[in-house]
Amino acid sequence: MKSAVKNHIVVPHRSERRFYGHGIPGVDLEQLAGKLIAVEGADGSGRSTQIAKLVEWLEGTGHATVQVGLKRSTLVSEELEQAQEGNILSRTTLSLFYATDFADQIENIMLPALKAGFIVLADRYIYTLMARDMVRGMDEAWLKNLYGIALEPDAVFYLNVPPEELVQRTFAKNASLDYWESGMDLGLSRDMFDSFMKYQTTMQKTFRRLQASYGFTIVDGMRPAEAINAELRKKISALLAGK
Amino acid sequence: MKTFAELNFPGRLIAVEGLDGSGKSTQIYLLKRWLELQELKVYFSEWNSSELVKSATSKGKKRELLTPTTFSLIHATDFADRYERHLVPLLRAGHIVLCDRYIFTAFGRDVVRGCPPEWVRGIYNFAALPDLTFFFKSDLEVSLKRILDGRPQLKYFEAGMDLRLSTDPYESFRIFQGRILEQYLAMSTEFNFLVVDANQQVEKQQAVVRELVSSRLDLASFHRAERPSSPLPAESHKRATKVEEPIQ
């Protein structure tokens, strides 16, 4: 990494910050000096690989980072995991449970980190949560109100990988498909492979719909990991430079 | 938002609201006993009681991890769980469902904690309105005395300590309850609260409650089905009674 060797560290440009909706009470947006970058995409789309590479690059270029993701809150992650295993929660409940998990991370991780000027990398953001619920028939306006607590990220990258490839990548890693990532709760098909393909196709359509209103960057996830990362780095560099 | 009756549910939902110490829990308990003794299909549900969410809520409260937003969301999760798994199925099966606190508790508390009212109301808009909402209106001092006399150890969130209104839990509780009372009064007309003077004796209040319930609901239609009058054929009769087994 040349820039690290040359010791030329870019001081991020301040950006305009806003909540998507009603926001979180008592937050002074002016104080949030850091940057928020979200990486979206299905399991197997390469999110974790990309985030790991970004962290390495960012730290190498002198930026402090923090990572957040779904089901990682101190408050409810264990309970959420348990409830999901039993598949006993109904839709609205599961949706609110995820929102609680997300809100806990906004308040206890994201906001303090942004205040401290960190670069926050979100391994999935509200769009996955919304898409999952929309596919399951939840009201879009209700979801938009609920997730009005979310900060608008400085950049959102959606790693686009077709279901045919996702399934191959999943099998290369594990011998089985995940119940939820296959949308088995939806009863699309009793055949898991079939259900996976149908579910992931619907999820992609929903993401495209969300892209129209939230305007995230769609990244071709079929290329080699390095090529994808180069694209992300280029965009993030521009962002940090305020271009 | 519509009531369960307006949504053509065969069951009816009765909610009680009021400050801590207003005596509403005593009143709904007495109402429940009265309905049960008439052999009616009754189910009782309490705020913040879903088994699933309980461990998260108590952890959050114990460690003082909750912010106004997560406090609001975790209670909404609890409510949704009870609503979707208990209240709605029971109302569809024609029960009288009694709720000790309903969405108005959230509307009041969360807004006092600083959450935007439209956001809170938006979250709860999946829930239908109660068919009857009793609001036990007590003087602030009367409620405070009831609580403070009996249970001098106030819990952190209960006293609204998270709002930093005062470092003294008793003073904080007073201010917090006063603000919630203002919220209740502001909602009273909008949501057709049946206001009961909670400064009166227990028996007087219960008489008012029973009178209103029997005049507003056709109680006879909520009888348990093990009655000879049932015209159902044996097969479906069996199924009908199965639904009515009390669900705990």
Interface residues (C-beta under 8 A of the other chain):
Chain A: G21 H22 G23 I24 P25 G26 T74 L75 V76 E78 E79 A83 I88 L89 S90 R91 T92 T93 S95 L96 F97 A99 T100 A103 D104 I106 E107 N108 W142 N145 L146 G148 I149
Chain B: L52 V53 S55 A56 K59 G60 L65 L66 T67 P68 T69 T70 L73 I74 A76 T77 A80 D81 Y83 E84 R85 R113 G114 C115 P116 E118 W119 G122 I123 N125 F126
